[in-house]
Structures are given as C-alpha cells and as structure tokens.
Amino acid sequence: MQLHKFEDRTISVLHTGEIVIGDTLAITDPDQNEPTVIAQVVKHSSFTWSGLETERAQRVLEESSSPMLLLGAETGMDMLDQVRVAIAKPRLSIINGAVQPWTGHVPSGLSEIKLLGPSELTALLPDAESLQLPPFLRHNRKVFPLDARRLEMVNLIVGQKDSGKSHMSKHLVIGMAALNAPIIIFDPNNEYSCLANVQSLRWGQDFLPALHQVGPQMLIEVVQQVCPLLAGSPSELNFKTLLADFFTQRETECLSRGEPYTIDLPYLLTRDFGSGNVGTAVITRLETINRLNLFWSATSSSPWSDLTMLYENACRGCPMNFELHHLTISFQKSLVASMLRLIERISADEHLHGTRRYPTVIVEEAQQYISEESIRDLIARCRHLGIQTFFITNAPSKLPDCIFSQLDNLFLTRLTHQADIEAIGSCRLVDQETISAFATRMPTHHVLVVGKLTGDYPMLLSVDGLPLGTTTGGTRSIWRTLEPVK
C-alpha cells in the first residue's frame, strides 16, 4: 500500500484489492517524532495515471507481486488495472502511545501503511468500565461492550422502516432496565409493550392521572388541543387564571379538614368561571373532557395512576411505556407535553432529595407529536436536569437541527433517502461522506455507532437477536399472512 495524496481532509491510498470500505489503516510517518494517523476507509475511487502515479503504482505492485514487474512491459501495464484507490478519513492520532482525536497532522508520502485487525482497532477505543450494558453488539463476532455512562445525554437512533432501528432500541431498553435505570418511553407504534416488566400505560384506559398530581397545566393542554377556547377571549383568560386559583383553594380546603389533597373534574364543574357566556364556554369544555374519562375522579371505578409509584417501579427495572397508538394526534400532543413537564419535575426532585435517579426518555417519531420548541427546550435543559434522551426516527430530516448539533451518540441502521442522509451528515459527530458510505449498504440488524461510546470512531457492528418471546417491529402485511407455509 502507498499513500497517494492528502486532500480535503481525506487520504488516498493505492492498493491491490486488500482494502474494503470500513477498514482501518494505521499510517506511520518515517519521522518517529510525528504521530501515527488512524484512518477509516469510506469509499473507493478511480483516476487516470500520470507519470508520478505510475511510479507509485509500481511500488504497490512490487509489494504485492513476485517477481517484480516492469511497468514498461505489456504485462506490467496490464497489472495497473489491479491497483485501486481507497479514500480514507483520518480519525485518530497516536502520540507517544496515547490515543487522541486526529491532530491535523498530514503524513508524508513515504509513510508506512498497515491494515489494522479488529482487536487492534478496539484496543484504540475507550474501555467499557464497570457499568456495562448486557452484551448485544458484536464487532467481527466478538462482543463490543457498551459503557452505560457514555450514553449521556442526547442519543439518536435512525434508519428506514424495517431496517432494525426498533430492534436496536429494544436492546438498549432491556439493557438499561437491567441496570435499574428509570426509563420512560413514548410509543406511538406499540413497539415496547412486548418487553418483559414493562408498565404499559394507555391514557383513558389503564392510565388515569389525577389532577391533584399532574396539576392544572395538563388540563389546560387537553382543552387547548381538543376543544380550544378562542385565543385571547375572556373565557380563555378566566379559565387559565381561575383554574390555578381553584386548585390552590381545594388544596387549602383539604388540608384544613385533615384530608388528603384531591381534586377532580366534577369538583371543577361546580366552580364559577364567570357569568353568562364566559363561564358557560369554560364549563362546556370541562364537561366534554369529563365525558372522555381521561382523568381520575372520586366516582371512577378504577384507582388513580400514581406517577410517583410508577416511577419507583421504573427505578426497579420496569420501564414506563406510554402507548400512544390508540390516541389521536391532539391527545398525543397533550399527554406528551404534560408528561415532559412532569419528567422535568421528577428530575429536579431527584436532585433535591439526593437520590439522583435521573430519567431516561425514549421518544419514537417525536416530530409527529412534539413541537420543535418543546424538543429544543428538552435538549437545552437535559444536561442541567440530568435527563438522558433517545430520539428514534425513520425521518431524521424532519427533526430539529438542535438534536444534530448537540448529539452525543448516533446509532445508524440502513437509510436510503437522500434528504435523510444529508440531515444525518450535518451532525457534529461524523462527516457527510462517511454517512453516505455506510447508510445505503448497511445489512439488516447491523448498526453504525459513533459518539462517546466509541471515542467518536464510527464502528459498524452486528446486533444480536432479541430475547426469546420478544417480538420485533416491522410493517404488517396481508401477503405474509397468505403466503403458503413451506
């Protein structure tokens, strides 16, 4: 192998076919004082031969052929067809045995190039210390360990439909839950209810939040999404202002009687929200919400869903999974916006009480039911609050830019849509050329991982099968049902 040239942060290497995309090269300068450059092959190229390039190709052929061939001979010229050009991206530098991000050093044309084996590559990456997830990723059939602490704070799992992204995310949920990390999932496609120990929460069915626990803002969100009052009207102003007052009054009443604090919609329907049409408009909305059975009331046949207890269970390895598939988009938006506020409150309480069991939030297809403003706010606050986030999508081009600019780890399965590939290429972890090289040729149940987990080195890994009894996601099809049994 011979170094051909360095241009636009890429290294061209002449070789005779022993290099494939994804391979790692160690490029060592003859000057022992210069760092060794670790580069990753991202594509192959071709070009016409100039005199200097022919001379370099001669060296490559001499390395790989015996006896040496003279390029002036007819057989020698034929051998030029065997010389290929690999395009590699510099990733790391090794200086006095210490590995660090590429320093910008450009190796000389006389540098020695070595193809690194799998174990030589992994030896350059950060060690996974004591807090490891149960193994499910492999590099060249050997377990690739994941250090759970390097999953902080913003993670993205992306791939087209049926490429294995939900398969990957389920492994992460299983692994983090095994370490008793509290996990809260927003699941619009009913992907996670099949996992062992998951607390499946269906709003209006087996999840009945109590207003005295979630506060007035969740009720305001529901009214705004389902049956909104005219913006800026006296009815809307009275509703928002008086609702908070009634919550405070009710808490005071309960405390004065020595009773546990509770409040429900039947109680609010007895309150005065204003005279005439102003109050009537508010009461009409509250009656509509009451009929939908979204919140616990004193007359409910089921107990209220205690979010404190649900979170305690999550801290014992039982993730909270909010199933959204039975809800319209309006109700999805109301529920998720309210729960995100509660998650921030939970995180603040965990810090205040010194327990520090900060939540991990997993959001499938966030762009469908969370506003860009809410996503930006969550990203901006997650590091301060200790909230770990995973965004999972098949349409990364529809996600806000703040996710890509703040990204800590990327998990990429197969992706072919050009706009989505370009969106991923804008993230701070990896360049567009690398994403384009891997995205379209990714085998099923393989993933490209880059970020804190890998020391920012893009790693192509295979993903193990899920535990027995765990269903995988995928597009449902009548033709699979009707297919003859073989």
N, C-alpha and C positions, 0 to 999 in steps of 0.2 A: 504494500500500500504506500502511496506517495501523496503528500499534501499538494494540492493543485493551486488553490488560491483562497484568500480570505476576503469576503466582500459582503457588505450589508449585514453584518453580524451572523454570517453563515460561512462554514468551512467546506470547501470542495475537496474530495479525496478520490484519487484514482485507485481502482481496484479491479480484480478479475472475477468478481461474482460472489465473493465470500461474505459480502455485507448485505443485510436486508434492512428494511425500514424498522426502526425501533432499536436497532443495535446501539451499543455504547462503545465509543472509541476513547482511548487514553492517548493523548498527543503530547509527547515529551520532547522539549527543546534540547538541542545538544548542549546549550549553556546550562549547567547544573544550577545556576542561581535563578533561573526563570521557572515559573510554576508549570506544572503539568495541567493541561486543559482536558476536561472530561466533556465530550460532545456526544449528542444523540442524533442518529441518522433519521431524517424526516422525509426524504424523497430521493429519487434518482433523476439524473439529468443526462443530456447528450449534447455534443458540440462537434464542430469541425476541428481537425487537427492543424495547429500551427507548428512551426519548427520546434519551439520550446516545448510545446505539449507533446510532440512526438518523442522528444528526448526523455521527458518524464515517463511517458508510457513505456519507453524502452526499459526503464528501471523497474517498473511494475512487472513487466513480462519476464525480466531477468530473475525477479524474486520468485515467480511462480512457475517458471519453465526450466527444463533441463534436457539437453544442453541449451545455452543461451541462443537466442535467435537474433539475427541482424535484421533491423527494420528495412534495410535496403533490399533485402531479398524478398522474393514473391511470397514465400511462406510467412516471413516476418510481417509483411503488410497485411496479410490475412489475419494474423494474430491480433492486430489492432482492434478488430471487432470484439475481442474478448474483454477489452479494457472499458470499464464503466466509471461513471462519476456518481459518487454518493454525496448528497448535500446534508450537512450536519449542523446542528445548533449547539454552540458552546453553553454548557450548563453550570459546570463547577470548575474550581481551581484547587489544586493541591499544592500547598506551600509548606515545605519542611514537614511533610506528613500530615498537616492539618487541612481538612476539607472545608471549603467556604464557597459562597456563590462566585460565579465567574468574575474575575477581577478586571476583565477587559484586555488581558494580555493576548497578543496575536502571535501564535507560534511561527517559527521560521520554516522555510521550505525544506530544510534538512531534518525536520523533526521526525522522530520515530513514532509510528502509529501502531497501536496494539488494540485488538478486538477484545473487550472485557467479557468474561463469562458471567453468568447470573450471580454466583456467590461473590465475585469481585465487585460487581455493581452494588449489591445490597450492603456490602461492607462499608461503602462510602456514605450510606444514608443514615439518618438518625436512628439510634437504637430505640426500640419499643421497651420502655422500662416496666415497672411492676404492675401498672394499671392497664393491662391489655384486655381488649375485647376477645371473646371466644373466637378462635380462628375460623375464617371462611374465605379468605382471599389467598391466592397462590401465585407465585412467580416461578415459572418453569417447574411446576408441580410441587414446589416447596412452599410451606406456609409463609405468607407475608404478614407479620404481626402488625396490629394497629394499636398505637398508644392512645387510649381514650382521651387523655389530656390534650392531645393535639387536634381534637375535634372542635375546640373553641375557635371562633364564635359563629361565623357565618359560613354555611356549607350549601353547596348546590349539587343536586343530582339531576342530570339531564339526559334525555335520549328520546328517540321517536317511539311511537307505540309499538309494543311487543318486542322491544329491544332489551328488556331486562332491568329497567330502572327501578320498578317496584320490587322486583326480586332482590335487588341490591339494598333498597331501603328497608325491606323487612329484615334482612340480615342485621342491619345496623340497629333496628329497634330491638330485636331479640338480644343482641349483644349488649347494648346499653342497659336494657332492663335487667339482664343477668347481673349487672354491677349495681343494681338498685338506683340507677339514675332516674329521676322522675320525668316521665315523657308524656307530653300532651300532643295528640295528633288531630289534625283537621282533615277528614277523609271523605271527599266528595264522590268517590268511586267504589266505596265498600271494599277496600283493599285489605284492611288490617283486622277486621273482626274475626278472621280465622286464626289469629295468633293466640297461643296459649297465654292465659292470665290477663288478657286484655279486658278492660272495663268498657264495654260498648255503650255509648250514650246517644240515645235518639231523642231529640228535643220534642216534647209533646207526647212522648210515649213512656219510655223508662227514664227520661231525664226531665225532672220538673224542678227548675231552680226556684228558690224562694226570694221574693223581692227584698226581704229584710237582709239577705246575704249578698245579693248582687247589686243592690242599690237602685236608685231611680233612673240612672243613665241607661240601663238595659231596656227599661220600659219605654223611655224616650226614643231609643234606637228603633224599637219594634214599631212604634206608632209612625215614626218618620218613614220607615221602609214600606209598611203595609197599608196604612190609611192616613197619610200625612195631613196635618193641618196647613192651612195657607201660610206660606212663609211670611213672617213679619206681622201677621194678623194678631189682634188682641187675644184670640183663642190660643194661639201658639205661645204667646208671651205668658198668659195666665197658666197654661199647662206646665211650662218649664219652671216657672217661678214658684207656683203654689205646690207643685208636686214635691219639690225638695222640702218645703215647709211642712207638708203633711207627714212626710217620712220622719222628720225631726219631732213633730208633735206626738206621733204614735210611739216613738221610742221613749219619750218622756212619760207618756201615759203608762206604758208597760212597766217601766222602772218604778214609778210611784206606787204601783199596785204590787210590786214584788213579783211580777210575772216575766217570763222570758219574752224578749222583744220579737214580735212577729208583725208582719203587715202583708196584706193581700189585696187583690183587685176588688173583691166585694166590699172591703173597708173603704177603698178609694172611691168607689161608686157612691158612697154616702156623703162624700165631701162636696163642698161648694166651690166650683171652679169659675164662678162668675154668673151674672144674671143674664137672662134672655138667651139669645143665640150663641153668645160667647161660651157660657157654661154648657149649653146643650151640645155644641160641637165637640167639646172635650169628652163629655160623658158618653156620647155616641161612639167615639173611638175606643174608649176603655171597655164598653160593652162588647164591641167587636173582638177585641183582644181577649177578653174573658171567655168568650164562646170558643175560642181556638184551643183552650186548655194548654197554654204554653207555660203557665206559672202555677206553682203550688198555691192552694188556698185552704183555709180551715175546713172547707167542705169537701176537699179532694179525697178520693178513695185511696190514693197512694201517698206515702210519706214524701216529704220534700227531699230533693237531692242535695245532700250536704257536701258542698265543694271542699270543705276542709277535710272531711273523711275520705273523699275521693282522691285528694292529693296525697294524703297519708298512705293510701293504698298504692299510689303511683311510686312513692318513695320506697315501697317494699317490692318493687319489680312488677307492678300491674299497671301498664300504661293506660291513660285515659284516652279513649278514641271517640271523638265526636263525629258520628256518622252524619253526613250531610246529604246523601243521595235522595232522601225522601222529602227534602225541603226545596222550596222554590229559591231562586237566587236572592230574592228580597229577604227571606228568612235566614238564608245562609249568611248574608252580609250582617244582619242584626246579631245573630248568635256569635259569629267570629269576632266582630268588633267589640262586643261586650266581654267575651272571654279573654281577648288580648289585654283589655284593661285590667281584668281580674288577675291575669298572669303577672302583669307588672306589680300589682299589689301583693301577690303571693311572694314574688321575688324580693320586694322591699321588706316584707315581714320576716322572711328567712334571714335576711341580713341583720335586721333589728334584733332578732332573738338569738343570733349567733349560730343557728343550725346550718345555714349556708347550703341548703339543698336546692340549688337553683334549677329551674325547669329547663328541659329541652323541648322546643316547639318544632313539630314537623308539619309542614304545610304543603299539601298536594294541590297543584294548579292554583296557586294563590291569586293569579291575575283574574280569575273568574269571580271572586267574591271579596277580595280585599282591595281597597283603593290604593293607588300609588302613594298617596300621602301617608296612609297608615303603615305601609311597608317601609317607607323612608324613616318614619318615626321609630318603628321597631328596630330597624338596623342601627339607627343613630343611638338608641338607648340600650341596646342589648349588652354592650360591653360594660356599661356603667351598672346595669342591673344584674349582670351575671346570666342572662338568658342566652342559651345556645339555640341556634336556629338551623333548620334544614328546609330548603325550598326544593321541591321536586316538580319537574315540569317536562312536557314534550314540546313546549313552545317558548324557549328562552328569549326569543326576540320580543315577546310581549311583557317581559319583566322589566321593572325599573332599572336604570343604569346603576343605582346605588348598590345593588346586590353585587354586580360585577366589580365595582371599584373597591368594595370592602371585603371581597371574598377571601376566606381562609383555606378552604379545601374545595376542589372540584372533582366530582365523580361523573365521568362521561361515558355513556353507552353509545350505541350506534346512532348516528344523526346524519341525515342526507339533505335536508332543506337548507339552501344556501344562506337565507336570511338568518336562520338559527345558528349556523356555523359561524357566520360573521359576528353575531351577538356574543357567542362564547369567546371568540377570538379577541374581543375587546376587554376581557377580564384582566386583572393585574397579574395573574399567576403564570400565564403562558401566552405565547405569540400566536397570531393567526395562522402562520404556516404550519405550526405543529398541530393545531386543532384540525386544520384541513387534511393533514397527512393521516391522522388516525380516525377521525369521526366516521368517514364513509366506509371504512374497511374493517370496522370492529366486529368480531364474531359475537354471536349470541352468548349471553352470560359471561362476557368479558367487560372490563371497565378500565378506562384510563383514569388514574388517580394522580392528582398533583396538588401540592399545597404543604401545609405544616406537617401532614402525615408522612410525606416523602422528602422533606427537605427541599421542596419546590422542584424536585426532579420528576418529570412525567413518567409514571410507571404503568405499563399495560399488564393487567392482572386477570386471572380467571376467577370466577365466582362459584363457590360450592353450591350444591343443591340445598334446598331448604329442608328443615327437619320433617320427618315423616308426619303426614297429616296436615301440613301447612299448604294451603292452595296457593297457586301462583296467579298473578293477574293475567290479563290478555283480553283480546277482543272476542266477544261471544259470536258464534256463527251457527246458523241453522245447518250449514253444509257439513260441519264437523259432526253434528248430531246424526245426520242422514248418511254419513259415509259408511260403507259396508265394513263390517268387522273382518279383519284379516286373520 
